[in-house]
C-alpha cells in the first residue's frame, strides 16, 4: 500500500497557511485626536468612587454620639474629617472644571478649511471627519455630564451626613439641658423643704418676731428670684428649640433649592447642546444645498461650453 503521509502533511501545511489570519494595517487618519481626556476622566471618577466608599465606611462611626467607647471619633476628629473631605471635594471640582474647560476650548478650535473641490463636489474624508468630531463631542459631553452628576451626588451625601451629625449633637445638647432643668427642680424642692424646716425652726426658736419676719422675707425674696430664673431658663429653652426648628427648615429649603438649581443647570446644558446640534445640522444642510447649486452651475457651464464648441465645429 502506498504511503500517503507526505501528501497529507502537504495538505495540512497548505490549509494552515491559508487559515493564518492576515494582519490588515489600518491607516490612521490625521484628524484623530490623541489626548489625556479619557485617562484624566477615569482618574477623576476613580477618586469620586473612593470618596463614596470612604463615606460609606466611616458613616456609622461618624454619626455615633457615644464618645466614651474606645475607637470612637471625637468631636475634634470629626471636625478635622469635615475639613479634609471638603478640601478633597473642592479639589475634585477644580479638576472637573479644568477638564470641562479644556473640552469647550477644544470644540472651538477650527479643524481646517475645506478645499474648493470639496466644497463643490463633496469629500468622503471630510464627511467622515465631521462625523468623527460630532460623535466625539457628544460622547465626551455625556462623560462630563455623568462625572458632574456623580460629583454633585457625592457632595450632597457628605452634606447630608454632616447635617445629621449636627442634628444629633443638638438633640444631645438639648437632653443635657433638660437634665440641668431637672436638677434645678430638685434644687427648688430642696428650697421648699428648707422652707418647711424654717417653719419648724420658727416654732421652736427663741428669736423675736421681727427677726423671724426678716428671715422669712429674705427667704421669700430668694424663692421669687429662683422662680424668675427658672422662667428665664424655660424661655431660653423654648427659644433654642424654635431656633433649631427654623434652622432645620432653612436647611431643607436650601437643599430643595439646590436640587432645583442643579436641574435647571442640567436642562440649560441640554438645551445648549440641542441648539448646537441644530445649528450644525442647519449648517450641513446649507452646505449641501450650496454644493448642489455649485454642481448644477458647473454642469450647466460645461454643457453650454460643449454645445458652443460643437456648434463651432459644425
matplotlib code that plots the C-alpha trace (Angstrom):
import matplotlib.pyplot as plt

x = [0.0, 1.3, 2.4, 0.2, 1.6, 3.8, 0.8, -1.3, 1.3, 1.5, -2.3, -2.2, 0.5, -1.4, -4.6, -2.7, -1.1, -4.5, -6.2, -3.5, -5.1, -3.7, -3.0, -4.6, -2.8, -5.3, -4.1, -4.6, -6.4, -4.5, -7.5, -7.8, -7.4, -5.0, -5.1, -5.4, -9.1, -10.1, -7.3, -8.0, -11.7, -11.2, -8.8, -11.4, -14.2, -12.0, -11.3, -15.0, -15.7, -13.0, -14.6, -18.0, -16.6, -14.9, -18.1, -20.0, -17.4, -17.0, -20.7, -21.5, -18.6, -19.1, -22.7, -22.1, -22.5, -21.2, -17.7, -16.9, -16.3, -12.8, -12.1, -14.9, -14.3, -14.1, -15.7, -12.2, -11.7, -15.0, -14.3, -10.9, -12.5, -15.1, -12.3, -10.3, -13.3, -14.5, -11.0, -10.8, -14.2, -13.1, -10.0, -12.2, -14.4, -11.4, -10.1, -13.6, -13.7, -10.3, -11.3, -14.6, -13.0, -10.4, -13.2, -15.0, -11.9, -11.1, -14.5, -14.0, -10.8, -11.1, -10.2, -9.0, -10.7, -12.1, -10.7, -12.6, -13.2, -14.6, -16.9, -18.3, -18.4, -18.1, -15.5, -16.0, -13.0, -14.3, -17.7, -16.0, -14.1, -17.2, -19.0, -15.9, -15.8, -19.6, -19.6, -16.5, -18.1, -21.4, -19.5, -17.3, -20.2, -22.0, -18.9, -18.6, -22.3, -22.0, -18.9, -20.5, -23.7, -21.6, -19.5, -22.7, -24.2, -21.1, -21.1, -24.8, -24.2, -21.4, -23.6, -26.4, -24.1, -22.7, -26.3, -27.3, -24.3, -25.0, -28.7, -27.8, -25.4, -28.1, -30.5, -27.9, -27.3, -31.0, -31.2, -28.3, -30.1, -33.3, -31.3, -30.0, -33.6, -34.4, -31.6, -32.9, -36.4, -34.7, -33.0, -36.3, -37.8, -34.9, -35.7, -39.3, -38.2, -35.9, -38.9, -40.8, -37.8, -37.7, -41.3, -40.4, -37.4, -39.8, -41.9, -39.0, -36.7, -36.4, -35.9, -38.0, -40.9, -39.1, -36.0, -38.2, -40.1, -36.9, -35.7, -39.0, -38.9, -35.4, -36.4, -39.3, -37.2, -34.7, -37.6, -39.0, -35.6, -35.2, -38.6, -37.8, -34.5, -36.4, -38.9, -36.0, -34.4, -37.7, -38.0, -34.4, -35.1, -38.2, -36.2, -33.4, -35.9, -37.6, -34.2, -33.2, -36.6, -36.1, -32.6, -33.7, -36.4, -34.0, -31.5, -34.3, -35.4, -31.8, -31.4, -34.5, -33.4, -30.0, -31.7, -33.9, -30.9, -29.0, -31.9, -32.2, -28.5, -28.7, -31.7, -29.9, -26.8, -29.0, -30.8, -27.5, -26.3, -29.5, -29.2, -25.6, -26.6, -29.5, -27.2, -24.7, -27.5, -28.7, -25.1, -24.7, -28.0, -26.9, -23.5, -25.1, -27.5, -24.6, -22.7, -25.7, -26.2, -22.5, -22.6, -25.6, -23.9, -20.7, -22.6, -24.6, -21.4, -19.7, -22.8, -23.0, -19.3, -19.7, -22.7, -20.9, -17.8, -19.9, -21.8, -18.5, -17.1, -20.2]
y = [0.0, 3.4, 5.7, 8.9, 10.6, 13.2, 14.2, 14.6, 16.7, 18.9, 19.4, 20.3, 22.8, 24.4, 24.7, 26.1, 28.7, 29.7, 29.9, 32.1, 35.5, 38.3, 41.4, 44.3, 47.5, 50.3, 53.7, 56.2, 59.3, 62.5, 64.2, 61.6, 63.3, 61.7, 63.4, 62.5, 63.2, 59.6, 59.0, 62.1, 61.4, 57.9, 59.1, 61.7, 59.2, 56.8, 59.5, 60.1, 56.4, 56.2, 59.1, 57.4, 54.2, 56.1, 57.9, 54.6, 53.0, 56.0, 56.9, 54.7, 55.9, 59.5, 59.6, 58.0, 60.3, 57.9, 59.4, 57.2, 53.9, 53.3, 53.7, 56.3, 59.6, 62.6, 66.0, 67.3, 64.2, 64.8, 68.5, 67.6, 65.0, 67.5, 69.9, 67.1, 65.8, 69.2, 70.1, 66.8, 67.5, 71.1, 69.7, 67.3, 70.2, 72.1, 69.2, 68.7, 72.4, 72.1, 69.1, 70.7, 74.0, 72.1, 70.3, 73.5, 75.2, 72.1, 72.2, 75.8, 75.1, 75.1, 71.8, 73.3, 74.7, 72.5, 72.7, 74.2, 70.8, 69.5, 72.5, 71.9, 68.2, 67.0, 64.7, 61.4, 62.1, 65.5, 63.9, 61.2, 63.9, 65.8, 62.7, 61.8, 65.2, 65.3, 61.9, 62.7, 65.8, 64.1, 61.2, 63.5, 65.7, 62.6, 61.6, 65.1, 65.1, 61.8, 62.8, 66.1, 64.4, 61.8, 64.6, 66.5, 63.4, 62.8, 66.3, 66.0, 62.7, 64.4, 67.4, 65.1, 63.2, 66.4, 67.7, 64.5, 64.7, 68.3, 67.5, 64.6, 66.8, 69.4, 66.8, 65.6, 69.1, 69.6, 66.4, 67.6, 70.9, 69.2, 67.2, 70.6, 71.7, 68.6, 69.4, 72.9, 71.4, 69.2, 72.3, 74.1, 71.2, 71.4, 75.1, 74.2, 71.6, 74.1, 76.4, 73.8, 73.3, 77.0, 76.9, 74.2, 76.4, 79.3, 77.4, 76.1, 79.1, 81.9, 84.7, 87.7, 88.2, 90.9, 88.8, 85.9, 88.2, 89.4, 85.9, 84.9, 87.9, 87.1, 83.5, 84.6, 87.0, 84.2, 81.9, 84.6, 85.2, 81.5, 81.2, 84.1, 82.4, 79.2, 81.0, 82.6, 79.2, 77.8, 80.8, 80.2, 76.5, 77.3, 79.8, 77.3, 74.7, 77.3, 78.3, 74.6, 74.0, 77.1, 76.1, 72.7, 74.2, 76.6, 73.7, 71.7, 74.7, 75.3, 71.6, 71.8, 75.0, 73.5, 70.5, 72.7, 74.9, 71.8, 70.6, 74.0, 73.9, 70.4, 71.4, 74.5, 72.5, 70.0, 72.9, 74.4, 71.1, 70.7, 74.2, 73.5, 70.2, 72.0, 74.8, 72.2, 70.3, 73.6, 74.4, 71.0, 71.3, 74.8, 73.5, 70.6, 72.9, 75.1, 72.1, 71.0, 74.5, 74.8, 71.4, 72.4, 75.7, 74.0, 71.3, 74.0, 75.9, 72.8, 71.8, 75.3, 75.3, 71.9, 73.0, 76.1, 74.0, 71.5, 74.4, 76.0, 72.7, 72.1]
z = [0.0, -1.0, 1.9, 1.7, 4.8, 2.8, 0.7, 3.9, 5.5, 2.4, 2.5, 6.2, 5.6, 2.7, 4.8, 7.8, 5.6, 4.1, 7.5, 9.1, 9.8, 7.8, 9.7, 7.9, 8.7, 9.2, 8.1, 10.9, 10.0, 10.7, 12.3, 15.1, 18.5, 21.0, 24.4, 28.0, 28.3, 28.8, 31.4, 33.4, 33.4, 34.6, 37.3, 38.4, 38.6, 40.5, 43.1, 43.4, 43.9, 46.6, 48.5, 48.2, 49.6, 52.4, 53.4, 53.4, 55.7, 58.1, 58.4, 61.4, 63.5, 62.3, 63.3, 66.7, 69.7, 72.3, 72.9, 75.9, 73.9, 72.7, 69.0, 68.5, 66.8, 69.0, 68.0, 67.1, 64.8, 63.1, 62.6, 61.1, 58.9, 57.7, 56.6, 54.8, 52.9, 52.0, 50.7, 48.6, 47.1, 46.2, 44.5, 42.5, 41.4, 40.3, 38.2, 36.7, 35.7, 34.1, 32.0, 31.1, 30.1, 28.0, 26.1, 25.5, 24.1, 22.0, 20.5, 19.5, 17.6, 13.8, 12.2, 8.9, 5.8, 3.1, -0.4, -3.3, -4.9, -1.5, -1.2, -4.7, -5.2, -1.6, 0.0, 1.8, 4.0, 5.1, 5.9, 8.0, 9.8, 10.6, 11.8, 14.0, 15.7, 16.2, 17.8, 19.9, 21.2, 22.1, 23.8, 25.8, 26.8, 28.1, 30.1, 31.6, 32.5, 34.2, 36.2, 37.2, 38.5, 40.4, 42.0, 42.9, 44.4, 46.5, 47.8, 48.6, 50.5, 52.5, 53.3, 54.5, 56.8, 58.3, 58.8, 60.6, 62.8, 63.8, 64.4, 66.7, 68.6, 69.0, 70.3, 72.8, 74.0, 74.5, 76.5, 78.7, 79.1, 80.2, 82.8, 84.0, 84.4, 86.4, 88.7, 89.1, 90.0, 92.6, 94.0, 94.1, 96.0, 98.4, 98.9, 99.7, 102.2, 103.7, 104.0, 105.9, 108.1, 108.6, 109.8, 112.3, 113.3, 113.7, 116.1, 118.2, 118.1, 120.7, 118.2, 118.2, 115.8, 113.9, 113.3, 112.2, 109.8, 108.3, 107.7, 106.2, 103.9, 102.7, 102.1, 100.0, 98.0, 97.3, 96.2, 93.9, 92.4, 91.8, 90.2, 87.9, 86.9, 86.2, 84.0, 82.1, 81.6, 80.3, 77.8, 76.8, 76.2, 74.2, 72.1, 71.4, 70.2, 67.9, 66.5, 65.9, 64.1, 62.0, 61.1, 60.0, 57.9, 56.3, 55.6, 54.0, 51.8, 50.8, 49.8, 47.7, 46.0, 45.3, 43.7, 41.6, 40.6, 39.6, 37.5, 35.8, 35.0, 33.6, 31.5, 30.3, 29.3, 27.4, 25.7, 24.7, 23.4, 21.3, 19.9, 18.9, 17.2, 15.5, 14.2, 13.0, 11.1, 9.6, 8.5, 7.0, 5.1, 3.9, 2.8, 0.9, -0.8, -1.8, -3.1, -5.2, -6.5, -7.4, -9.1, -11.2, -12.2, -13.1, -15.1, -16.9, -17.8, -19.1, -21.1, -22.6, -23.5, -25.1, -27.1, -28.3, -29.2, -31.2, -32.9, -33.8, -35.2, -37.3]

ax = plt.figure().add_subplot(projection="3d")
ax.plot(x, y, z, "-o")
ax.set_aspect("equal")
plt.show()
